[in-house]
Amino acid sequence: MLFNSIEYLIFLAFTVLAFFLLPHKYRWVLLLGASYFFYLSFKIEYIILLLFSTVITYFATISIDRTESERRQTIYLALCLAGNLFVFFYFKYLEFFTQVLSDALAMVNITYSPGPLNIILPIGISFYTFQIIGYAIDVYLGVYRAEKNPGKFSLFVAFFPQLISGPIERARNLLVQFSEKKTFNADLFKAGIKLITWGLFKKLVIADRVGMYVGLIYSNPELYNGIQLIMATYLFGLQVYCDFSGYIDMARGSAMLMGFRLHKNFDRPFFARNLTNYFTRWHITLFQWFTDYIYTPLAIRWRAWKIYGALFAIFITFIISGFWHGSSGNYIAWGAFYGIALSFEKLTENRRKKIFGMLPQSLAIFLGIFITFHINTLSNTLFATSNFQDAYYVFTHLFDFNKIQETLGPRGGAQIGRVPPLYYAVIPALILIFVEIRQEFFGKKGIFWESKYPFLRYLSYVAIVIIILTIGVFDGGQFIYFQF
């Protein structure tokens, strides 16, 4: 039951209606049932893993909260982390490590070929595993008291708007809201509808339409020339942003309909001035999680090494981040690249400030955005391609125009000819850019339907719905981040 489906919109409407019809004390029961139903709609077997992680974390954190022995608290936390990470690594990385072992043994002439394991990655496991690990650590550190109600804790793990792809929430923001009495708030309800609509606009009109072109190019990059590879590289950045931020808008909007507030996960990342700034704008809750639970403890532990300890902590954090995204060489290379790039940025911080300080402010801002945008655009190639070899090919052939006659011939050109024209996505993309420029540089809400003029607001409502219905791609499939 994808967010971009009629089934989900019907499910959401019934859930919201029932939520406000029920007395407050029964609402969490409704939401828990709805969340499990939502998850079961993908694959029934997934619920077993979700329940396992929920049960082991619930009892471990209750035990941590009830004992004053630091040693026992550490044991309970270790058991909790071990149980959750075992499931996480088994389903996400066993095939990868099996292949690594097979390759390593082959180097010493030992044959080990277990064959395909056919392990299916449970949808959302990367997100809810990190959410409950963060919760367990917070309870262990005394940041938050363990939730005694097993039903409300289960709802915290499985809350359907953010279960599959985040945002990764903390107990102090989301779990406490399940005990609050929610009354119907017309303004919040309208804001939720607008966010869902804006998310559908990003996903159906921009992401899925440009995704047709990107998918065609990156599935067989060797068939295409530099111009086509360059276009696909730029468009993939737009695709993944609109796809994931569109999902988050719909998740936040769905929660808002019932009065719940989820964290913002994107803050106009394409206008980041540098890489450090970028990771405070892109997938905010994930990188805040890495900062709190990986980088900060490592930096504190290695503070005797001064700047080198911090740099090593950055590198390790991003290697883990790359590994979180997937087990192929692409993702690990992505993490290593950003670990090195951010370390370099930290080392040269004072010198860069001095150089940029000599420039007019507007030029310095433009150059910072331009450089950061292109670094991120190129690094996205590691996500867009299916393997490291294809990524390497794209990097080394972006400016290779010698194949232009061949690729515009029967193989490459004919395939591109089957893709609907990209100009259908041009105006919607310009609308998105215009909105974000207004928000970034002029402090405006940006979206036309926030205008103080009623005529412009209602015209915007009608226009955005018409655009979605007329040029939206309704068979675009699931969201990109479901694979993580």
Secondary structure, 3 states (H helix, E strand, C coil): CCCCCHHHHHHHHHHHHHHHHCCHHHHHHHHHHHHHHHHHCCCCCHHHHHHHHHHHHHHHHHHHHHCCCHHHHHHHHHHHHHHHHHHHHHHHHHHHHHHHHHHHHHCCCCCCCCCCCCCCCCCCHHHHHHHHHHHHHHHHHCCCCCCCCHHHHHHHHHCCCCCCCCCCCCCCCCHHHHHCCCCCCHHHHHHHHHHHHHHHHHHHHHHHHHHHHHHHHHHCHHHCCHHHHHHHHHHHHHHHHHHHHHHHHHHHHHHHHCCCCCCCCCCCHHHCCCHHHHCCCCCHHHHHHHHHHHHHHHHHHCHHHCHHHHHHHHHHHHHHHHHHHCCCHHHHHHHHHHHHHHHHHHHCHHHHHHHHHCCCHHHHHHHHHHHHHHHHHHHCHHHHCCCHHHHHHHHHHCCCCCCHHHHCCCCHHHHHHCCCCCHHHHHHHHHHHHHHHHHHHHCCCCCHHHCCCHHHHHHHHHHHHHHHHHHCCCCCCCCHHHHC
